[in-house]
């Protein structure tokens, strides 16, 4: 397993799994949110789709990587590039609780984030979760195209055997 794409919706456990797998396999990992919204001296800026792909392809030259993020059209190339695709299909009830817990932790300064953890962002996370579930058949069809390299996990604690 040299190139791993961990995909899932908000609060599915992608970052936790990526960090753990990275440490176990000694493979660098990258948050796709940080590639989309990069931080510069003048603040946080959104890269264009072409810029995102360029960064991903530059990282790909290293030969091994773990990318984690949600499904965005701008980095669909990762489905082809990855040796393994891990879909974290965490139950909806658990994701909803994690979103709210994360919101409180971020506002209390217990958990860091790269965005402003306000009510607007909290609502957006629930909206993205709802949208994902509404569009799940389309996502599942896309994932089916790569069925030979997809591993589906229902939580980020069952990865040990990977």
N, C-alpha and C positions, 0 to 999 in steps of 0.2 A: 504494500500500500504506500505509494509515493505521492499521489495527488488526490486529495480528499476534499470533496465539496459537501459541507454540512448545511442542509437547508431545512427551514422550518419557519413558522410564523412567530410573531412576537411572543416572548416568554416561554418558548418551547424548550429552552435549555441549550441552545446552540453554542453560546460563548463558553459556558461551563464545560461542555463536551469538548470543544475545540482546544481549550487550555489543557484539559486532562490528557487528551490524545496527543497533543503536541509534546507535553512533558514525557509521556510514556514512549513515544516513537522518536523523540528528538527531531521533530519536523516543525519548521516555522509556521505560525498561523496568522491569518489576516482577517480582520473584521471588514466585511464589505461596506458597512456603513461608513467606515473611516476612509474607504477609497472613494465612495460617492461624495461624502461631506468631509473634505480634508481641511485640516487646520493650518492656517498660515499666520504670518506675523500680523496681518490685518483682520484676522477672525476666521470664522468657519465659512467655507465656500463650497458650493455644489459643482462638481465637475460635470462636463457634458458626457453623454453616453460614449462618444468616441474617446474622450480622455480616460474614462473609466476602463474601457477595453485596453487602451494603450498601457495603463498601469498594470492591469492583470497580465497582459502578455509579457511585460518586462519582468514581473515576478516569476512567471512561468519558466523563464530562461534558467532559473536556479535549479530546476528539475524536481524539487520536492516542495510541497506546500499543503496547507490546510486553509481553505477559505470557508467562512461561515457567514450566512446572511439569509434574508428572505428572497423570494423569487422576484427578480426584476428583469425586464426585457434587456436592459443594458448589459447585463452580464450572463446572458443565456449561453454564451460560449463555454462557460464552465461545465455545463452538462457534457459537452464533447471532450473537453480537456481532462476532466477528472478520471482517475482510475476507479475510484469508489465514490458513490453518492450516498450520503447518509441522510435520510429524511427523518427528522425528529417529529413524530406524529403524536405529540403529547396530548392527553385528553383535554377537551375544551374547558371543563370545570377547573382543571389545574392551572391552565394558562390564565384564566380570568382571575384566579386568586393571586397568581404570581405578578400580574400586571398591577394590581392594587397594592400588594406588598412592596413591590419595587418602587412605586410612586411614593409611598411613605418613607421608605429607606433613603431614597434620593433626597427627599425634602428634609430629612433629619441629618443628612450628611454622612450616613452610614455606608451608602453605595454611591460610587461616582457614575457620572453620565456625561455625554458630550452634547447634551441639549438642555433646554430649560424644562425641568419637570413640573410643569404647571397643569391646571385643569384642562386646558386645550390639548396638551400632549396626551394626557390620560384618556380623554375622549377619542383622540385619534387612534390610540393603541387598541381601544375596544372596537372602533370602526374598522381598522385593518383586520382585526380578528374576525369580525362579522363578515367582511368582504371575502376573506380567505375561505371561510366555511361556505359562503354562498357560491363561490366559484371553484370549490373543491373538485367537481368532476373534470373541469378543464385542466386543473393542475395535475390530477391523477392521470389523465390521458397523456400529458406531456411526460410525466415521470415514467409511464409505461414504455415509452420509446427507448428508455435506457434501463429496462428491467434487469438486464444481465449484470449491471453494476450497482444496483440500488440495494441498500440495507435500510429497512424500516425499523426504527426503534420507537417505543411508546413512552420512554423516559430516558434521561441522560445517565442513568445509573446502570444500565444493562450493556454498556459498551465494552466492558472489561475484556470480553472474548474477541473483540475486533483486533 
